[in-house]
Amino acid sequence: MSFRPRYQQNIRTTGRFMKGPRMRALVTRRAQEGARYAESISPRESGEYASRFRVESGVGEGRAEARIVNDSGHAVPVELKHRVLGRTVDHVENPGG
């Protein structure tokens, strides 16, 4: 007879963990790292775009979340041309490669 471990998820505990302060700190820290990376790869024609990154964090859809935001007036054209935030997501998800 072989041993077969059993796992039953405790949904309440998992939910509290996913919304809790430790998870919020973790995702906020990763987003801040991403914002610094985005700033480092931003075009520097005026410097305004690169200086307008910020991180917003909170709890949404049952879990902690953090967003990298750029509120520069020309963020959309810069993103379309240089894909700064898209490249940042690639970097945050796979920092070594």
N, C-alpha and C positions, 0 to 999 in steps of 0.2 A: 504494500500500500504506500503510495507516494503522498507527500505533504503538499497540500494546495492551499496557499494562503488566500484569505478572503479579505476583500476591501469593500467597505461600504462608505461612501462619501457622506459626510455630515454637512448638508447644504447650508444650514444656519452658520456653522463655524466658517465654512469656506466663504460665504457671503460677507461675514464680518471682516474676515481677513482681506478680501478683495476691495473693500471700501475703507479699510482702516488706515491709520496714520502711517504705519510702516510702508504699506503699498503706495500710498500717496507720495511719501517722501522718495521712494524708489523711482516712480515714474516721473516725478518732478525733476529729480537729479539727472535722469537720462535725457529729458527734454532740454534741460539747461546745457548739458554737454552738446546736444544737437544744435541748440541756438548758437553756441560759440563756434561750432563747425560751420554753420550756415554763414555766420558773419565772416569767417575766415576765407570762404570761397566766393563771397559776394563781389560783384563788379564795383569798382571804386570811382566811377566818373565824378560824382559829387560827394560820396560817402553817406548820403542821407539814407539810402536803402539799407546799407550794412548796419547803420546805427539804430534801426527801428525794429529789431527783433526783441520779442519778449515771450515769456512762458506764462500760460494760464493753466491753473490746475484746479481740480475739484473732484466731485463724485458725480458720475453720470451713467445711466444704463446699468446700474448695479455694480459698478466697480470704479476704482480711482482712475483718473485720466489726467493727462497733461497735453497741452497743445503748444506748438511753436507758432507764434503769430508774427507777421510783419505788417504793420499798418501804414507803410509808406504809400503815398499817393500813386506811385508807379510800380507797386509790387506785382500786379498782374502782368504787365508787359515784361518786366524783368524775369519773372518766373517762366513765361512763355519762351523767352529767348535763351535764358541761361539755366533753367531748371534747378535753381538753387535749393528750394525746399524738396524737390523730388530726389536730388542727389543726397540731400541731408538724410532723408528717410532711408535711402540705400545704405548710407554710412552707419546710422544708428542701428539698423537691423543686422548689419554685417560689418562691424568695425575693422576686422582684420583683412577684408578682401574686397 
